[in-house]
Amino acid sequence: MDLNEALRLAQSVVSNPLFLTILTLVLTPLIATHFSLRAFRLQSKELLDAAITWQWDYDAGPMTEEPFLAIQNRSSVPAFLVQASLLKGVLIRTEAARYAFSYPDITDGNFPLRVTTAGVTSFPLAKSIADQAVLGAPWYSRVAGFLLRRPYLWLEVRTISGHRLVISANDMTSFQARPLWLQGRWIPVPTLEG
């Protein structure tokens, strides 16, 4: 059998309606299975977003504003936090604190912490740890943070499934006594006194 005969035989098999029917019956379930498994995997994936917010806290004595980590879970499954550490550094990040939360009751902040399904969950942050980390910042980190416009503090959160989320944590420091270099300036804003 030479090449021309093989091509004619292949063309006759491919043009046969029975071949197309069998090919459709074999490929359709395979393609449908692939896309349904992919859709299921994407639905069960943790879709987390986080930000540092300030909220009124009534548990800390008199009514004060405290920093909170707000995590939005956009997936259909709950997420569980197993680590929340504070990192410091502009270019090279090192650990400033292994535990970044501040709960009034010691038993409240035990890991794993649940992040609700399709909602937002808030966790209280320890601004005293962030203030200490900023006070000990070397001069070259202050200059690099100012020139590069990069945050000095970072909050790293890990979930039980291995998802890692790192966000800027400069807003975790006390806003009344926040250093100017964390805000990206060296000269204070003039105030209007009248």
One Martini backbone bead per residue (centre of mass of N, CA, C, O) as a GRO file, in nm:
protein
  194
    1MET     BB    1   0.094   0.038   0.026
    2ASP     BB    2   0.060   0.352  -0.054
    3LEU     BB    3   0.002   0.683  -0.002
    4ASN     BB    4  -0.250   0.720  -0.185
    5GLU     BB    5  -0.416   0.486  -0.067
    6ALA     BB    6  -0.419   0.589   0.226
    7LEU     BB    7  -0.563   0.859   0.166
    8ARG     BB    8  -0.822   0.737   0.042
    9LEU     BB    9  -0.904   0.572   0.289
   10ALA     BB   10  -0.919   0.810   0.491
   11GLN     BB   11  -1.131   0.972   0.330
   12SER     BB   12  -1.356   0.756   0.339
   13VAL     BB   13  -1.378   0.743   0.649
   14VAL     BB   14  -1.433   1.048   0.709
   15SER     BB   15  -1.691   1.068   0.503
   16ASN     BB   16  -1.833   0.889   0.688
   17PRO     BB   17  -2.113   0.910   0.890
   18LEU     BB   18  -2.034   0.700   1.105
   19PHE     BB   19  -1.772   0.834   1.199
   20LEU     BB   20  -1.895   1.104   1.297
   21THR     BB   21  -2.080   0.977   1.510
   22ILE     BB   22  -1.861   0.841   1.681
   23LEU     BB   23  -1.693   1.094   1.737
   24THR     BB   24  -1.920   1.246   1.884
   25LEU     BB   25  -1.972   1.029   2.109
   26VAL     BB   26  -1.677   1.053   2.227
   27LEU     BB   27  -1.620   1.373   2.262
   28THR     BB   28  -1.855   1.498   2.422
   29PRO     BB   29  -1.805   1.379   2.713
   30LEU     BB   30  -1.513   1.483   2.740
   31ILE     BB   31  -1.569   1.785   2.715
   32ALA     BB   32  -1.787   1.809   2.937
   33THR     BB   33  -1.611   1.707   3.169
   34HIS     BB   34  -1.393   1.919   3.158
   35PHE     BB   35  -1.577   2.174   3.206
   36SER     BB   36  -1.714   2.080   3.471
   37LEU     BB   37  -1.453   2.048   3.638
   38ARG     BB   38  -1.359   2.339   3.603
   39ALA     BB   39  -1.606   2.476   3.730
   40PHE     BB   40  -1.585   2.336   4.006
   41ARG     BB   41  -1.300   2.440   4.077
   42LEU     BB   42  -1.373   2.746   4.063
   43GLN     BB   43  -1.600   2.737   4.284
   44SER     BB   44  -1.400   2.604   4.516
   45LYS     BB   45  -1.242   2.849   4.518
   46GLU     BB   46  -1.066   3.089   4.678
   47LEU     BB   47  -1.210   3.425   4.706
   48LEU     BB   48  -0.994   3.673   4.824
   49ASP     BB   49  -1.029   3.982   5.006
   50ALA     BB   50  -0.837   4.264   5.146
   51ALA     BB   51  -0.853   4.500   5.431
   52ILE     BB   52  -0.792   4.797   5.610
   53THR     BB   53  -0.990   4.901   5.882
   54TRP     BB   54  -1.199   5.132   6.059
   55GLN     BB   55  -1.353   5.083   6.383
   56TRP     BB   56  -1.576   5.072   6.619
   57ASP     BB   57  -1.490   5.001   6.969
   58TYR     BB   58  -1.652   4.868   7.267
   59ASP     BB   59  -1.447   4.657   7.417
   60ALA     BB   60  -1.195   4.875   7.480
   61GLY     BB   61  -1.393   5.051   7.637
   62PRO     BB   62  -1.389   5.319   7.521
   63MET     BB   63  -1.478   5.473   7.244
   64THR     BB   64  -1.293   5.340   6.970
   65GLU     BB   65  -1.062   5.326   6.715
   66GLU     BB   66  -0.991   5.034   6.516
   67PRO     BB   67  -0.820   4.796   6.360
   68PHE     BB   68  -0.920   4.596   6.070
   69LEU     BB   69  -0.967   4.286   5.914
   70ALA     BB   70  -1.110   4.266   5.592
   71ILE     BB   71  -1.279   3.977   5.457
   72GLN     BB   72  -1.362   3.869   5.133
   73ASN     BB   73  -1.589   3.613   5.032
   74ARG     BB   74  -1.663   3.490   4.689
   75SER     BB   75  -1.729   3.210   4.766
   76SER     BB   76  -1.907   2.889   4.834
   77VAL     BB   77  -1.684   2.864   5.056
   78PRO     BB   78  -1.530   2.845   5.335
   79ALA     BB   79  -1.281   3.003   5.529
   80PHE     BB   80  -0.953   2.942   5.694
   81LEU     BB   81  -0.752   3.072   5.927
   82VAL     BB   82  -0.386   3.005   6.025
   83GLN     BB   83  -0.254   3.297   5.952
   84ALA     BB   84  -0.122   3.621   6.103
   85SER     BB   85   0.128   3.832   5.986
   86LEU     BB   86   0.382   4.070   6.044
   87LEU     BB   87   0.551   4.271   5.812
   88LYS     BB   88   0.880   4.408   5.730
   89GLY     BB   89   0.960   4.612   5.460
   90VAL     BB   90   1.036   4.714   5.137
   91LEU     BB   91   1.208   4.476   4.993
   92ILE     BB   92   1.266   4.311   5.257
   93ARG     BB   93   1.089   4.071   5.432
   94THR     BB   94   1.009   4.060   5.777
   95GLU     BB   95   0.927   3.948   6.085
   96ALA     BB   96   0.746   4.117   6.345
   97ALA     BB   97   0.480   3.924   6.375
   98ARG     BB   98   0.300   3.626   6.418
   99TYR     BB   99   0.061   3.797   6.565
  100ALA     BB  100  -0.196   4.048   6.460
  101PHE     BB  101  -0.402   4.018   6.678
  102SER     BB  102  -0.681   4.172   6.894
  103TYR     BB  103  -0.817   4.024   7.168
  104PRO     BB  104  -0.984   4.051   7.463
  105ASP     BB  105  -1.010   3.744   7.439
  106ILE     BB  106  -0.803   3.477   7.422
  107THR     BB  107  -1.016   3.255   7.299
  108ASP     BB  108  -1.106   3.404   7.023
  109GLY     BB  109  -0.808   3.388   6.846
  110ASN     BB  110  -0.823   3.100   6.741
  111PHE     BB  111  -0.710   2.865   6.545
  112PRO     BB  112  -0.931   2.861   6.322
  113LEU     BB  113  -1.065   3.121   6.124
  114ARG     BB  114  -1.370   3.224   6.011
  115VAL     BB  115  -1.491   3.275   5.675
  116THR     BB  116  -1.752   3.364   5.529
  117THR     BB  117  -1.984   3.306   5.300
  118ALA     BB  118  -2.044   3.549   5.095
  119GLY     BB  119  -1.859   3.766   5.273
  120VAL     BB  120  -1.778   3.966   5.563
  121THR     BB  121  -1.485   3.962   5.777
  122SER     BB  122  -1.373   4.065   6.102
  123PHE     BB  123  -1.045   4.154   6.247
  124PRO     BB  124  -0.858   4.239   6.506
  125LEU     BB  125  -0.592   4.466   6.543
  126ALA     BB  126  -0.253   4.536   6.646
  127LYS     BB  127  -0.127   4.856   6.676
  128SER     BB  128   0.120   4.821   6.868
  129ILE     BB  129   0.290   4.644   6.680
  130ALA     BB  130   0.308   4.848   6.446
  131ASP     BB  131   0.437   5.081   6.607
  132GLN     BB  132   0.697   4.928   6.684
  133ALA     BB  133   0.794   4.866   6.393
  134VAL     BB  134   0.819   5.169   6.306
  135LEU     BB  135   1.019   5.273   6.527
  136GLY     BB  136   1.247   5.046   6.419
  137ALA     BB  137   1.313   5.190   6.164
  138PRO     BB  138   1.533   5.240   5.939
  139TRP     BB  139   1.650   5.491   5.740
  140TYR     BB  140   1.657   5.329   5.465
  141SER     BB  141   1.353   5.249   5.475
  142ARG     BB  142   1.238   5.532   5.477
  143VAL     BB  143   1.361   5.628   5.208
  144ALA     BB  144   1.260   5.395   5.027
  145GLY     BB  145   0.958   5.434   5.086
  146PHE     BB  146   0.947   5.725   4.976
  147LEU     BB  147   1.073   5.689   4.687
  148LEU     BB  148   0.897   5.415   4.603
  149ARG     BB  149   0.609   5.401   4.728
  150ARG     BB  150   0.625   5.187   4.967
  151PRO     BB  151   0.550   4.977   5.193
  152TYR     BB  152   0.648   4.863   5.522
  153LEU     BB  153   0.386   4.718   5.590
  154TRP     BB  154   0.266   4.374   5.628
  155LEU     BB  155  -0.002   4.137   5.563
  156GLU     BB  156  -0.014   3.787   5.636
  157VAL     BB  157  -0.240   3.546   5.494
  158ARG     BB  158  -0.354   3.212   5.580
  159THR     BB  159  -0.495   2.922   5.472
  160ILE     BB  160  -0.585   2.588   5.488
  161SER     BB  161  -0.538   2.564   5.157
  162GLY     BB  162  -0.279   2.783   5.099
  163HIS     BB  163  -0.369   3.058   5.082
  164ARG     BB  164  -0.214   3.375   4.992
  165LEU     BB  165  -0.221   3.702   5.163
  166VAL     BB  166  -0.092   4.029   5.069
  167ILE     BB  167  -0.091   4.339   5.251
  168SER     BB  168  -0.108   4.651   5.330
  169ALA     BB  169  -0.015   4.798   5.679
  170ASN     BB  170   0.006   5.111   5.736
  171ASP     BB  171  -0.300   5.145   5.852
  172MET     BB  172  -0.239   5.000   6.140
  173THR     BB  173  -0.154   5.248   6.251
  174SER     BB  174  -0.168   5.522   6.425
  175PHE     BB  175  -0.320   5.807   6.300
  176GLN     BB  176  -0.219   6.027   6.505
  177ALA     BB  177   0.105   5.892   6.507
  178ARG     BB  178   0.186   5.891   6.215
  179PRO     BB  179   0.429   5.885   6.016
  180LEU     BB  180   0.517   6.061   5.737
  181TRP     BB  181   0.671   5.836   5.568
  182LEU     BB  182   0.412   5.650   5.549
  183GLN     BB  183   0.256   5.886   5.372
  184GLY     BB  184   0.477   6.018   5.163
  185ARG     BB  185   0.611   6.238   5.365
  186TRP     BB  186   0.792   6.520   5.541
  187ILE     BB  187   0.573   6.740   5.535
  188PRO     BB  188   0.338   6.885   5.689
  189VAL     BB  189   0.021   6.970   5.696
  190PRO     BB  190  -0.139   7.246   5.685
  191THR     BB  191  -0.320   7.439   5.913
  192LEU     BB  192  -0.630   7.587   5.986
  193GLU     BB  193  -0.626   7.887   6.170
  194GLY     BB  194  -0.882   8.123   6.306
   0.00000   0.00000   0.00000
